[in-house]
């Protein structure tokens, strides 16, 4: 298993985390394969997926050679975080800040990304020990929120989730995000069995992230 700094480095380097809300372990594996082919850095398996712990365990076992980083999403408390870590999750993402979850992740040196929707919440997450702060919900906040926050808080490492699309991903990166989390706007093809579209979209997302950083 990669050490925490290596996990964070890979996520930031590629800049794209695929947020998975699959209907089954088999579908999750197919999405993960498609993401690997597209160059995605990390999979965020959410706890809204039935049997999420078993899915994380299966994916962590299947992709133990570093092809992709397997993490857990929608983690609301330290109990769930510990289950995810024992199953092999290499990072933990939450929709909001739970200091007990951050403390537990730091205890086991697992990257932690709690959610925040205001400047105050971002600062509180940073003070609690967050590695990256998940800006959520991205749909309502937008890239201009990132730009505004980064003026007084240039040290904040921010990753939006929700509302990130192929059309606006460059705006999020230019605003100062270190990475983006993308769900349905990347993985929608899985519902129709069109996994090739996920690979193609992933490549497009990564290319636009790279171009935005270069500009």
N, C-alpha and C positions, 0 to 999 in steps of 0.2 A: 504493500500500500504506500502511495506517495505521502511524503510529509506535508504538513499544512502549507508551508511556504511554496512548495512545488504545485500544490493544488491551486492556490490563489494565483500563482504566476501563470499557469496554463490558462485559467479562466480569463484573466486580464489580457494575456497575449492574443488569444483568438477573439475574445470579446462577445461570444455568443453562448448562452445557456438555453437549452431546449426544455421548456416546462411541459411535462407529460401528464395528461389526464386520460389514461388509457382505460379500455373496458376489460382488459385481461392481460395476464403476463405475456401471452404470446404476441398480442398486439404491441405491448410495450417493447418487447425484444425486436420486433420488426421496425418499429420507429427508431429504436436505438441504432440498429444496423444502418438504416437510411441516414441517420444523423452522422454516424462515423464516416460514411462514404462522402458526405457533404462537408466534412471538416469541422463539425461542431466540437467544442471543447468539453462540454459537460451536459449531462442529463439530470434534470430535477424531477424525480419521481414524487408526485404529490400524495399526501395521505388521504386524499379524497378518492384515490383508486382503491377498489376492493382488494383486501389482502396486500396492502402496500408493503408491509414488512417482508413478506415472502417474495414479492416482485423485486424489491431492492436486493435481497439476499441472492436471488437467482441471477440478476444482472451483474451484481458485484462479483459473483463467481465466474460468470461467463466472460467478463471484460476485466480480468484481474491484471492483465499485462499492460495496462495504461492506454489502451486504444481510446478510451473515453472515461471521464470521471463521473461516477455515479453518486448523486446526492439525494437528499430527502427534502420535500417541500411541504408547505402547509403544516409545519410543526408548531403546535401551540403551547407545548409545555416540556419540561425536562424529562418527564417519563417517556414521552414519545421520541424525544431526541435520543435518549439512551437506547431505546429499541432499534432506532434507525442505525445508530453507530455500531451496535452489536451485529446488525445484519450486514454491515459493510459500507454504509454511507460515509463518504469522504467530506461532505459538507452538509450544512443544515440551513434551510431557508424558512423564514416565518413571515406571516403577513403583518405582524406587529411585534413590538418589543416585549419579551418576557425575560427579565434579568436572570431568572433561574436557569433558563435554557442557555443563555449566553455563558453563564458561569460553568455549567456542565460541559459545554463544548470546549471552553478554554481549559478545563481540567484535563480533558482527554486530547487536547491539541487538535481539534477538528474545526475547520473553518465554519464560521457562523455569520449568517446574513439576515438579521432581523429587519422587519419592515417599518417604514416611517412615512408619514404623510404631511409633516410640517417641519419647519426649521428646528423647533424645540425638540421634536421626537428624534430628529437626526442627531442632534447634539447628545441627547440622552442615550441613544444607541451607541454612539462613539465612546461616551464615558463608561458605558457598561462593558465595553470590550469587543464590540462588533468588528469583524474584519472588513466587511463591505456592508453598506447599508442599502437594503432593497427599498427603492422609492415606489410606493404603492398607495393607491391605484394610479398607474401611469396615465390611464385614459383621462382622468379629471385634472391631473397636475400638469402634464405636458413638458416639453423641453425647456420652455421659458422658466419654469419653476427651478429646474436644474441650474440654469444660467444665473438666476437670482440668488440661489443658495450658495453657489460656488464663489460669489463675490466676497462675502464675509467668511466663508468656510472653504478656502481653496484646498485644504488638506482632506476634505471629505471624499471618501471613495464610494461612489454612488452607482447603483445598478437598477434601472427601472424595470418593472414588470407590469404588463397590462397596457394595451394601447400602442405597443411597438410593432410597426409594420415595415414591409419592404420599402414603402414610400417615405417613411419618416425616420428610419433608423439612423440615417446620416445626421439628422438634426439632433437626435439624442447624444450621439457621440461628440459632435461639434460643441454641444452645450457643456460637455465635461464629464460624461458618464464613462466609467472604466470598462463597462460591459453592459449588455442588455439581456433580459430574460424574455423569451418569446414563446407563447403557447400556441393557441389555435391558428394564428397567422402564419405559423410554420408547419404545424402538424395536421392541419385540417384534412389533407389528402388521405390520412389513415382510415377515416370513416368510410371511404369508398375503395379502400385497398390500394390506393395509388401512392405507394411509398416512394416511387421514383420522383414524384413532385416534391417530396420532403427533401430529398437529396439535392435537387435542382435549386429549391428555394434557399436551403442552407448555404449553398455556394454563393448565391446572390447576396444573402445577408452578410456573409463574411467579406465579400468583395466590397460591398458598400461601406462596411465598418472600416476596412483598410483604406479605402479612398477618402473617407471623412477624416481619418486620422492624418493622412498625408497632406490634406488641404488645411 
